[in-house]
């Protein structure tokens, strides 16, 4: 995992997004869905990976957003 990757993680009674390498969370949300949306937007903007954790803390999903290239436009 590279510095700057965005992790959507359980946080207290809700969820938060934490950028790898930062000490503090970037933002919080009441629901996982809301936190995922914020985290995805952050990762897309920064061209990094978005790792979505499960309630138990394990990684459930990961998505990569390369800088300057829209993966939906690639063939395959």
N, C-alpha and C positions, 0 to 999 in steps of 0.2 A: 504494500500500500504506500502510495506516494504522499509526501507532505502536501496538504491542501485538499485531500479527498474529503468529501462530506459524509458524515455518519449520522443517520437518523436513529436515535437511541431512546430507550425508555428513560424518563427523567421524572422522579417523584411520582405524582399521580397522573402525569401526562407524558409528553414526548418532547424531544429537543433535537436540534441539529448542531453538531460539533464539527468544526473543521480541524482535520488532523494537523497537529503542530500548535494549535491554540490551547490555552489553558481553560478558557471559558466557553460556554455554549454560545452559539450565534443567535439562536432564537428558540422559543418554546411554543408548544401548541397543546391544546387539550386532547386532540385526537391524533392517531397515527396517520390517518389520511391527510390531515392538514399539514402535519410535519413533513410527510413525504413530498407534498407539493412544493413546500418552501425549500426543502433540501434538493429536489430535482432542479428547481430554478437556479439555485446557487451553483450546483455542479455544472449545469449547462452554461451559465454565464462565465464560469472560471475554466471550463474545458477540463474538468476532472472527473473522478469516479464518484458515484453515489452508492453508498453501502447502507442498506436498510436492515436494521437489526430486528429480531423477534423480541417478544416480551422478556424471554429468558436471557437476552443479551447476545445470542448467537446470530451470525449473519444469515439472513433469509433470502436476500436478493441483492444483486449488484448490477449497476448500469454504468457504462462508460460514455462520457460525452467529450469527444476530441475537440480541441479548440480549432475553430475556423472551418469545420466540416460538418455538415448535417448528415448523420448516418442514414436517415430515411431516403436520401438521394443516391446512396450507393447501390450498385447492382448486387443481386444475390439474394 
